[in-house]
Amino acid sequence: MTRRQTWRRWIAGGTLLSMAMLSACGGAGGSPAGNTDAGAGAAEGEKGNAGAKLAEPVTLTLSVQSSNRFLELAKQKFEESHPNVKIEIKESIAAPKSDGKTMIRKGEKPDPKDAEKFTSTVNTELMSGRASDILITDENFPYKKYADKKLLENIADLMKKDGSFKRDDYYSNVFDAMVYKDGIYALPAKLTLNGLLGNQDALGGVSLNDDVWTWHDFKAAVEPLAQDANKDGVPDRYALINTSGAALLSQMVDSSYGKLVNDANKKFDTGLFTDMLKLSKAMADAKLVTPERPERADILFQAFSPLQYEDMILLSQMQFGGNGAFYKVPAYTDSKGLSFTSDMRLSINAKSGHKQEAWEFVKLLLSEDMQKTRELSGFAVNRKASLERQAQLKEIGSGDGKNQIKLMTKDGKEFKPRPAEQKDIDAIEQALSELRVYADTNPKVKAIVEQEAGPFFSGQKSAEEVAKSVQNKVNTYLQE
């Protein structure tokens, strides 16, 4: 996992949110894994059976960049219900320690070198046949590359063969979004949503159909609103702030990476990328976006990628005078639904000698028992667990200690959040049910794009020249 699971800062309109989850340990003392309907393994009364079937003790290895309380709790539960199996968690970067009662979010960003080290280590181990039984990776790991080399197990086959695994217990649309070449080789244990928070007051009731909108639609919608009404040379409204033309290009690439880069056929769409370059620069030149943070201008939208349920409620209340609304990120050519990412993707080593035990552990991580715990620190893939977490949002701001959250502004003043209403919870469930696109990116490809696009935004090269250069380098990388 990246360090952002434990350390991150929420900057929202100049407000620093410091969240104390007084019930963060909830679930740690729960019943051992054993809900067969949720795929959790042996039931309480059957603890010894799973382990008794093994002729010899098994050590199941798990590679992860940094461990966390969720994995440690799962290890404890699995070893209790499978006495002949020992879980060995192999970290490449030691995780920060926590007292288990407070989730602290600071401005520390994950070091890219940590991700590179982990990816390099796992690459070496996979190619040499010495990889762990289970790999837990984030968006920086190019899992499709190893799926192509038949080094990762097709989890879809394991699902079909397991009568205890019921797809209806989960957001199966998430499983569908992870299909690659008719298989699933990386399965999210938790989700992060990709969206925008729209300023309803500044938008003035403009009708926006974000179910189908593209970046061209986005430009057309904000152009009439981002005007210089007093003719002082400074727009009164911006579509996005803290966003340069290059940063906007990066967002476009992220939102439509699957159309831009065809991993299966190893091809890069030069024409699409050329259009992305021209559109992002046109929006920057028209001052629809700005790399600055102007104090006196209205903001129409801000990037909004909630990592967990409380984010959807709290940030909406704190931004735009409490009148913010969630929108899907525009796609580039056609929209297929809300997109998501995950910094906890589960893969099984195709050369593992303990595939069945590995699958049982994956099922435990996806079980209702585990997914409803706060240790997950994300949106659940298990539907029942998710509905339980959503219901708890009605307790936000309560004084009885349940789901109690303390928010402080940067000047030390306390902000008292309002409990979620049913319409807020319904909107979250609808969003999760509409997840259709896994926003898969590749850090190598993104690095090439960022490096080559610079001369275009500085006026040194044309869009066509840059697109051709990017195509050559990306295609070379994809063919490796």
Helices and strands as residue ranges (DSSP letters): G 3-5, E 11-12, E 15-16, G 36-38, G 44-46, H 47-52, E 58-64, H 69-81, E 85-91, H 112-128, E 134-137, H 143-148, H 155-161, G 167-169, H 172-177, E 179-180, E 183-184, E 187-188, E 190-199, H 200-203, H 215-222, E 237-238, H 245-255, H 257-260, E 261-262, E 267-268, H 270-285, E 298-299, E 301-304, H 309-318, G 320-322, E 324-328, E 338-341, E 345-348, H 355-366, H 368-371, G 374-376, E 379-380, H 383-391, G 392-395, E 407-408, E 414-415, H 422-433, E 435-438, H 443-457, H 463-479
